[in-house]
Amino acid sequence: MATLSESGILILSQSRPLRLFTLFILYVGQGLPIGLTWFAIPAWMAARGASAQDVGTVLAMTALPWSLKLVNGFLMDRYTYLPMGRRRIWLLGAQAVMILVLLTGVAVDPSVTDITMLGLIGFCLNSATTFQDVAVDGLAVDIMEEEERARGSGMMFGGQAIGIASATALSGAVIGVWGVQAAYLIIATLVGLLSLYIVSFREREGEKRLFWSSGAPHPRNLDIQVGAWWPILKSTFKSFTRLQSALWLPVIFGRGVLFGSLTGATPLIGTQYLGWDEAQISSLTAAAGIIAGVLALTLGGWLGDRIGSKKSAILWLALQLTMVTAMYNAHGLWGDDRLFLAFVYAWITLDLLLTVAVLPISMRLCDPRVAATQFTIYMAVANFGISFGAFMLGRVDSIGGLPSIFLVVGAALLVSLTLMLTVNFPRRAPLVQPGVAGLD
């Protein structure tokens, strides 16, 4: 049963089921704008005749904030409103901006040829989403216990997949009938409902629910809160001078290259080789996302507990490399619906299962006192890989044709797999004593 505070507000630190559910539902919410801007809108563009370069341009602008979000982590570790917890004020602020951007999209109602406007809306919406993402990740590092990390990773990215799939299916359906304006409005409504849930819980006992509520900062947060820029920068730099941290960056960059490349390649293959429309492509990616989410919630977390995060990651990387090699060599069969279905289900599922496997390793490499900053840098590197993959989609299509993107993805995966096989990444999180004085 979830634990309640004296005023009836749910407290995350006192209930494992509540922690896991909260991380799950927050990642569902994070998936909503991603499903709209990364899948439904590119599918709509491709179905309306947009070129690979136009789709890649919008995706690259949409993905860019995820590469720049390391700034978010620095801000969150340095500034917060501790009476409401370390992360909730940032969560609520990010949700509010997401709603504002979506309503702006409703007012503007861009057409498929408005490449700059579509990219700008995607950029602004995903900028706000990155703040929500960093806040949730920081919250996860703050409140999850070590034995919860594998299961929690499955809950988080399973939830994100379900959110992405739901938004993709819903947005793809309404865009075809009522236009992109309706999709912006529906996602704004769902984001607003999630904001009400964020208001309902507290991170730790004794904290405020809202500015005007009664409460005070929790002693644990006062102990670890860093009150100056230099200790944050110094501690973060020290963490990244460790060989393990430096070698971890190419691993997560490779995962990003796959996602960014294949997110754009999927609607292009569907429209150019099979003649599918945006509703068909959106429905397929949504169905694949639901399957992936269920597998992340079950198989991903279970396998991480059973054989460990590192072995799980090696398995998924090896299967991804096999998949992209097979797709490159099967170019002559791309017009076969069955191959396309297998490809979409495979890449979306394997990408999510790999993400579930690598998240605990990223957390274990983090110092809890600067968790938002350090974890965000890891995620920013992965997301720079996404932007790089989206950028390369347009470049390789003009050089060697669409199949060439699988060579780029394969090279990135090969580097990631080699490092996973040769580097001894941590199995448990480091022990850290509370107090700013320890940041040296």
LOVOBA-826836 format. One record per atom (N, C-alpha, C): residue in one letter; x, y, z. Coordinates in steps of 0.1 Angstrom, whole numbers, plus 5000, padded with zeros to 4 digits. Layout:
N
AXYZ
...
END
This chain:
440
M500849885000
M500050005000
M500950135000
A500550234993
A501250354993
A501150425006
T502250485010
T502250555023
T501750695021
L500950745031
L500450885030
L501050965041
S501251095038
S501751185048
S500551225057
E500951305067
E499851345077
E498751425070
S499051495058
S497951565051
S497451495039
G497751365039
G497151275028
G497951275015
I499151335015
I499851335002
I500851215001
L500851154990
L501751034988
L503251074989
I503950994996
I505451014998
I506250904991
L507050944981
L507850854973
L508850774981
S509550844990
S510650774998
S510150665007
Q508950665010
Q508450565019
Q507650445013
S507550445000
S506850334994
S507550294980
R508050174980
R508650124967
R507650114956
P506450054958
P505450054947
P505050194942
L504950284951
L504650424947
L505850484939
R507050454943
R508250504935
R508250454921
L508050324920
L508150254907
L506950304898
F505750314904
F504650364896
F504850504892
T505350594900
T505550734897
T506550744886
L507650674887
L508650674876
L508050624863
F507250524864
F506550464852
F505650574846
I504750634854
I503750724848
I504450854843
L505550894849
L506251014845
L506950994831
Y507350864830
Y507950834817
Y506950814806
V505750764810
V504650764800
V504350904795
G504351004805
G504051144801
G505151194792
Q506451154795
Q507551204787
Q507451144772
G506851024771
G506750964758
G505651034749
L504751104755
L503651164747
L504151264736
P504951364740
P505451454730
P506451394721
I507151294726
I508151214717
I507351144706
G506351074710
G505551004700
G504951094689
L504551214694
L503951314684
L505051364675
T506151414680
T507151484672
T508151394665
W508451274671
W509451184665
W508851084655
F507551044657
F507050944649
F505850984641
A504751044647
A503551074640
A503851184630
I504451294633
I504751404624
I505651364613
P506751294615
P507551244604
P506851154594
A505951064600
A505150974592
A504151054583
W503551164589
W502651244582
W503351324570
M504651364574
M505451434563
M505751344552
A506251224555
A506651134545
A505451094536
A504351074542
A503151034535
A502651144526
R502951264529
R502551384521
R503651424511
G504651334509
G505651364499
G506851434503
A507151454516
A508351524521
A509551434517
S510651504514
S511851434511
S512551384523
A513551294521
A514351244533
A515051364539
Q515551464532
Q516251574538
Q515251654546
D514051674542
D513051754550
D512751684563
V512451554561
V512151474573
V513351474583
G514551454577
G515751454585
G515951594592
T515651704585
T515851834591
T514951854603
V513651824601
V512751834612
V513151744624
L513551624621
L513951534632
L515251584639
A516151634631
A517351684637
A517051804646
M516151894642
M515852004651
M515051954663
T514251864661
T513451804672
T514351734682
A515451664677
A516351594686
A517351684693
L517651794687
L518751874692
L518751904707
P517551944713
P517551974727
P517951854736
W517851734731
W518251614739
W519751604739
S520451674729
S521851674730
S522451784738
L521651884740
L522052004748
L521652004762
K520951894767
K520351904780
K521251894792
L522551884789
L523551874800
L523452004808
V523052114802
V522852244808
V521652234819
N520652154815
N519552134825
N520052074838
G520951974837
G521451904849
G522152004858
F523052084852
F523752184860
F522752274867
L521752324860
L520752414867
L520052344878
M519652224876
M518852154886
M519652114898
D520952084896
D521752054908
D522052174916
R522152294909
R522552414915
R521352484921
Y520252494914
Y519052564918
Y517852474920
T517152484930
T515852414932
T515152484944
Y513952434947
Y513152484958
Y512952374968
L513952354977
L513952234985
L512752214994
P511952314998
P510752285005
P509752194998
M509852194984
M509052104976
M509851984971
G511051964976
G511851844971
G512851894961
R513751804957
R514851844948
R514351864934
R513351784930
R513051774916
R511551824912
R510651824921
R509251854918
R509051984912
I509752094916
I509452224911
I509852224896
W510952154892
W511352144879
W510352064870
L509851964876
L508851884869
L507651964865
L507052034875
L505952114873
L506152224863
G507352294864
G507652394854
G507752344840
A508452224838
A508552174825
A507252134819
Q506352074827
Q505052044822
Q504252164817
A504352274825
A503652394821
A504152444807
V505452444805
V506052494792
V505652404781
M505652264784
M505152174773
M503752204769
I502852234778
I501452264775
I501452394767
L502252494771
L502252624764
L502652614749
V503752534747
V504252514733
V503252434725
L502552334730
L501552264723
L500452344719
L499952434728
L498852524725
L499352624714
T500552664714
T501152754704
T501052684690
G501352544690
G501252464678
G499752464673
V498852454682
V497452464679
V497052594672
A497652704677
A497352834671
A497952854658
V499152804656
V499952824643
V499452724633
D499152604636
D498652494627
D499552484615
P500852444616
P501752434604
P501352334594
S501652354582
S501352264571
S502652174569
V502552074561
V503651974559
V504852044552
T504552154545
T505652224539
T506352334548
D505752354560
D506352454569
D507452384577
I508552354570
I509652274576
I510252344588
T510552474587
T511152554598
T510152564610
M508852584607
M507952594618
M507752464625
L507652354618
L507552214624
L508752184632
G509952224626
G511152194634
G511252284646
L510852404646
L510852494657
L509952454668
I508752414665
I507752364675
I508352234681
G508952144672
G509552024678
G510752054687
F511552154683
F512652194692
F512152254705
C511252344705
C510752404718
C510052294727
L509252214720
L508452114728
L509452014735
N510451974727
N511451874732
N512351944742
S512652074741
S513452144751
S512752134764
A511452164765
A510752144777
A510652004782
T510551914773
T510451764776
T511851724782
T512951784777
T514251744783
T514351784798
F513751904801
F513751944815
F512951844824
Q511851794818
Q511051694825
Q511851564827
D512551534816
D513351404816
D514451414826
V515151524826
V516251534836
V515751534850
A514651604852
A514051604866
A513651464870
V513051384861
V512651244865
V513951164867
D514951174858
D516151094860
D516851124873
G516851264876
G517451294889
G516651244901
L515351244899
L514451194910
L514751044912
A514950974900
A515150824901
A516450794909
V517550874905
V518850854912
V518650884927
D517850994930
D517751034944
D516950934952
I515950874947
I515050794956
I515050644954
M515650594943
M515650454941
M516750384948
E516450274954
E517450194961
E518150104951
E519450064954
E520249984944
E519549864939
E518849794947
E518149664943
E516949694934
E516549824933
E515349854925
E515749904911
R517049924908
R517449994896
R517149914883
A517349784883
A517049714871
A515549714868
R514749684879
R513349684877
R512849824874
G513349924881
G512950054879
G513250104864
S514450064859
S514750094845
S513750034836
G513249914838
G512249854830
G510949934831
M510549974843
M509350044845
M509450184838
M510550244839
M510750384833
M510650374817
F511450294811
F511450294797
F510350214791
G509750114799
G508550054794
G507450164794
G507350244804
G506350354804
G506550454793
Q507850484790
Q508150574779
Q507650514766
A507950384764
A507550324751
A505950324750
I505250294761
I503850294761
I503350444758
G503950544764
G503550674761
G503850714746
I505050674741
I505350704727
I504350634718
A504050504721
A503150434712
A501750484712
S501350524724
S499950574725
S499850714718
A500850794720
A500850924713
A500950914698
T501750814694
T501950794679
T500650744673
A500050644679
A498750594674
A497650704674
L497550764685
L496450864686
L496750984677
S497951034677
S498251144668
S498151114653
G498750994650
G498650944636
G497150934631
A496250894640
A494850884636
A494251014634
V494451104643
V493751234643
V494351324632
I495651314629
I496251404619
I495651374606
G495451254603
G494851214590
G493451264588
V492751284599
V491351334598
V491151484600
W491751524611
W491551664616
W492851754614
G493951694611
G495151774609
G496051774622
V497251834620
V498151834631
V497751914643
Q496952014640
Q496352104651
Q495652024662
A494851924657
A494151834667
A495051754675
A496151704669
A497151624676
A497851704687
Y498151834684
Y498851914694
Y497851934706
L496551954703
L495651984714
L495451854723
I495351744717
I495151614725
I496351594734
I497551604729
I498751584737
I498851684748
A498451814745
A498451914756
A497451874767
T496351824764
T495351774774
T495951664783
L496551574776
L497151454784
L498251504793
V499151594788
V500251644796
V499651724808
G498551794806
G497951864817
G497351764828
L496851654824
L496351554834
L497551504842
L498651474836
L499851424843
L500251524853
S500151654850
S500651764859
S499851754872
L498551714871
L497751704884
L498351594893
Y498851484887
Y499451374895
Y500651424902
I501551504895
I502751554901
I502451634913
V501351714912
V500951794924
V500551704936
S500151584933
S499551504944
S500551434953
F501851414948
F502851344956
F503951434962
R504651384971
R505851454976
R507051354976
E508251404975
E509451324974
E509751254988
R509751344998
R510051295012
R509151355022
E509051295033
E508051345044
E508451485048
G507351555051
G507551695057
G507651805046
E507751765034
E507851875023
E506551935019
K506652045012
K505452115007
K504952044995
R503652044993
R503052004981
R503152114970
L502752234974
L502852354966
L503452474974
F503752584967
F504352694974
F503652744986
W502352744986
W501552794997
W501252695008
S501652565005
S501352465015
S502352465027
S502052395037
S502952395049
S504052285046
G505252305051
G506252205050
G507652265050
A508652185050
A510052235051
A510952135043
P512152185040
P513152095033
P513451965041
H513651855035
H514051735042
H515551745046
P515951695058
P517351705062
P518351645052
R517951525046
R518751455037
R519151545025
N518151615020
N518351705008
N519251825012
L519051875024
L519851985029
L521351945029
D521551815033
D522951765035
D523651755021
I522951715011
I523651684998
I523451794988
Q522651894991
Q522452004981
Q523752084979
V524152104967
V525352184964
V524952324962
G525552414969
G525152554969
G526052644961
A526952594952
A527852674944
A528152604931
W528552684921
W528852624908
W530152544908
W531152594915
W532452524914
W532552384919
P531852354931
P531852214935
P531152124925
I530152174919
I529452084909
I530352064897
L530952164892
L531852154880
L533052064884
K533652084895
K534752004899
K534451854901
S533351834908
S532951694910
S532651624897
T531851694889
T531551634876
T532751604867
F533651704867
F534851684859
F535651564864
K535751554877
K536451444883
K535851304879
S534551304879
S533851174876
S534151134861
F534251234852
F534451204838
F535951184835
T536851204844
T538251174841
T538451024844
R537550954851
R537650814853
R537550744840
L538350644837
L538350574825
L537050504822
Q536350454832
Q535050384830
Q534050484824
S534050604830
S533050704825
S533350754811
A534650774808
A535050814794
A534650704784
L534950584787
L534650474777
L533150444777
W532350484786
W530950464786
W530250554775
L530850664772
L530250764763
L530050704749
P531050644743
P530850584730
P529750474729
V529550404741
V528550304741
V527150364740
I526850464747
I525550524747
I525350614735
F526450664729
F526350734716
F525850644705
G526450524705
G526050424695
G524550394695
R524050374707
R522550354709
R521750464703
G522250594705
G521550704699
G521550704684
V522650674678
V522750674664
V521650584658
L521450464664
L520450374659
L519050434659
F518750494671
F517450544672
F517150664662
G518150754662
G517950874653
G517850834638
S518650734634
S518650694620
S517350624616
L517050524625
L515950434621
L514550504623
T514450604632
T513250674634
T512850744621
G513850804614
G513550864601
G513450764590
A514250664590
A514250564579
A512950484578
T512350464590
T511150384590
T510050434581
P509550564583
P508550614574
P508950624560
L510250654557
L510750664543
L510650524536
I511050424543
I510950284537
I509450254535
G508650284545
G507250244544
G506550314532
T506850444530
T506150514519
T506850494506
Q508150484505
Q508850474492
Q508850334486
Y508950234495
Y509050094490
Y507750024491
L506750064500
L505549994502
L504250074499
G504450204498
G503350294495
G502350314506
W502850294519
W501950314530
W501750454533
D500550484540
D500350624544
D500650644558
E500550774563
E500950804577
E500150724588
A498850694585
A498050624595
A498550474596
Q498950414585
Q499450284586
Q500850274593
I501650364589
I503050374596
I502850404611
S502050494614
S501950534628
S501350414636
S500350344630
S499750234637
S500750124639
L501650094629
L502649994631
L503650034642
T504150154641
T505150194651
T504550194665
A503250234666
A502650234679
A502450094684
A502049994676
A501949864680
A503249804684
A504349834677
A505649794680
A506049854694
G505749974696
G506050044708
G505349984720
I504049944718
I503349874729
I504049744733
I504349664723
I505049534725
I506349554732
A507149654727
A508449684733
A508249734748
G507249814750
G506949854764
G506649744773
V505849654769
V505449534777
V506749454780
L507549434770
L508749354771
L509749424781
A509849554780
A510649634789
A510249614803
L508949624805
L508349614819
L508549474825
T508649374816
T508749234821
T510149174818
L510449144806
L511649084802
L512849164805
G512849294802
G513949384804
G514349394819
G513449414828
G513749424842
G514149294848
W513449184844
W513749054849
W515149004845
L515449024832
L516748984827
L517849054834
G517649194836
G518649264843
G518949214857
D517849174864
D518049114877
D518748974876
R518348904866
R518848764865
R520348754861
I520748824850
I522048804845
I522948934846
G522349044850
G523049164851
G522849254839
S523049384842
S522849484831
S523849474820
K525149444823
K526149434813
K525849324803
K525649204808
K525349084799
K524049114791
S523149174797
S521849204790
S522149304778
A522949404781
A523349504770
A524049434759
I525049344762
I525749274752
I524849194743
L523849124749
L522949044741
L522149134732
W521649244737
W520749334728
W521649394717
L522849444720
L523749494710
L524049394699
A524349274703
A524649174693
A523449144684
L522249144689
L521049124681
L520749244672
Q521049364677
Q520849484669
Q521849484657
L523049444659
L524049444649
L523649344638
T523149224643
T522649124633
T521449174625
M520549254631
M519349304625
M519749404614
V520649504617
V520949604607
V521749544595
T522649444598
T523349374588
T522349304578
A521349234584
A520449164576
A519549264567
M519249374573
M518449474565
M519249534554
Y520449564556
Y521349614545
Y521449514534
N521649384537
N521849284527
N520549244520
A519449274527
A518049244521
A517449354514
H518249454509
H517649574503
H516649534492
G516949434484
G516149394473
G514749344478
L514549314490
L513249264496
L512549374504
W512949494503
W512349604511
W510849624507
G510449584496
G509049604492
G508149494497
D508649404505
D507849294511
D507349344525
D506049344526
D505449394539
D505949314551
R506149184549
R506549104560
R507949144566
L508849174557
L510149214561
L510049354568
F509249444563
F509149574569
F508549554583
L507549474585
L506949454598
L507949394608
A508749294603
A509749234612
A510749334616
F511149424606
F512149524609
F511749624620
V510549674618
V510049774627
V509849724641
Y509249604642
Y509049544655
Y510449514662
A511449464654
A512749434659
A513449554664
W513549654656
W514449774660
W513849844672
I512549864672
I511949934683
I512049864696
T511849724695
T511949644707
T513349634712
L514249604703
L515649594708
L516249724713
D515849834707
D516349964712
D515849984726
L514649954729
L514149984742
L514749884752
L514949764749
L515549664758
L516949704761
L517749754751
L519049804753
L519049924763
T518150014761
T518050124769
T517850084784
V516949984786
V516649934799
V517949884805
A518749814797
A519949754802
A521049854806
V521149954798
V522250054800
V521950154811
L520650184814
L520350284824
L520950254837
P520850134843
P521450114856
P522950134857
I523650104846
I525050134845
I525350284846
S524550364838
S524750504839
S524450554853
M523450504860
M523150544874
M524350514883
R524950394881
R525950354890
R527250434888
L527450494877
L528550584875
L528350724880
C527150754885
C526850884890
C527150904905
D527651024908
D527751074922
D526351134925
P525751084936
P524351134939
P524251284941
R525351344946
R525251484949
R525151574936
V525651524925
V525551594912
V524851494902
A523951414907
A523351314898
A522651374886
A521951474887
A521251534876
A522251574865
T523351644869
T524351684860
T525051574853
Q525551474861
Q526351364855
Q525451274847
F524351244852
F523451154844
F522951224831
T522751354832
T522351424820
T523351424810
I524651434814
I525751434804
I525751304797
Y525551194804
Y525451064797
Y524251064787
M523151104792
M521951104783
M522151204771
A522851314774
A523051414763
A523951354752
V524951274756
V525751204746
V524951114738
A524051034745
A523250944738
A522351014728
N521851134732
N520851204724
N521651284713
F522851314715
F523651374704
F523851264693
G523951134698
G523951024688
G522651024680
I521551054686
I520251054679
I520251164669
S520751284673
S520751394663
S521751364652
F522851304655
F523851264645
F523251164635
G522451064641
G521850964632
G520751034623
A519951124628
A519051194620
A519651274609
F520751344613
F521551424603
F522151334592
M522651224596
M523351134586
M522251074577
L521051064581
L519951004573
L519851084560
G519851214561
G519751304549
G521051294540
R522151284547
R523451284540
R523651154532
V523451044539
V523750914532
V522750884521
D521550934523
D520550914513
D520950974500
S521551094500
S522051164488
S523351104483
I524051024491
I525350974486
I525150834481
G524650744490
G524650604486
G523250544486
G522250624488
G520850574489
G520550534503
L519250524505
L518750494519
L519350374526
P519750264518
P520350154525
P521650184532
S522350294528
S523650324534
S523450364549
I522350404553
I522150444567
I522450324576
F522150204571
F522450084579
F523950054581
L524750104572
L526150094574
L526650184585
V526050304586
V526450404597
V525950344610
V524750294611
V524250234623
V525150114628
G525450034618
G526249914621
G527549944627
A528250044621
A529550084626
A529450134641
A528450214644
A528250264657
A527950154667
L527150054663
L526849944672
L528049854674
L528949844664
L530149764665
L531049814676
V531249954676
V532050014686
V531449994700
S530150014701
S529449994714
S529649854719
L529449754711
L529549614715
L530949584719
T531949634712
T533349604715
T533749654729
L533249774732
L533549834745
L532849754756
M531549714754
M530849634764
M531549504767
L532149444757
L532849314759
L534249334766
T534849454765
T536249464770
T536349554782
V535349634786
V535549724797
V534749674809
N535349684821
N534649644833
N533849754839
F532649764835
F531749874840
F531149824854
P530849924863
P530449894877
P529149814878
R529149724888
R527949644891
R527049704902
R527649794910
R526849864920
R527250004921
A526350084927
A526550234928
A527550264938
P528350374937
P529350404947
P528750454960
L529350434971
L528950484984
L529450624985
V528550714989
V528950854990
V528450905004
Q529250975011
Q528951035023
Q528251165021
P527151205028
P526451325026
P527351445030
G526951565024
G527651685028
G528451745016
V528351875015
V529051945004
V530551935005
A531051925017
A532551915019
A533151795012
G532351695009
G532951575003
G533151594988
L532751704982
L532851724968
L534251784965
D535151684963
D536551734960
D537151634951
END
